[in-house]
Amino acid sequence: MYSGEGSVYNNRTIVRATIGQLVDETANHQGQVSFSVNNPAIWRSTVDIVQEW
């Protein structure tokens, strides 16, 4: 999870938020959020979430 600068859900290690909360926060900042599903045989993570504003 890569959170936007100043995100209330960013505590550096664990993000405790639902997808809806992340999308709402991103919309409130007039930003964008992207979701990627990765192949775990190639990448360490299976899902990446990126917030930007």
Beta strands, then each sheet from edge to edge (+ up, - down):
strand 1: 32-37
strand 2: 47-52
sheet 1: 1+ 2-
end
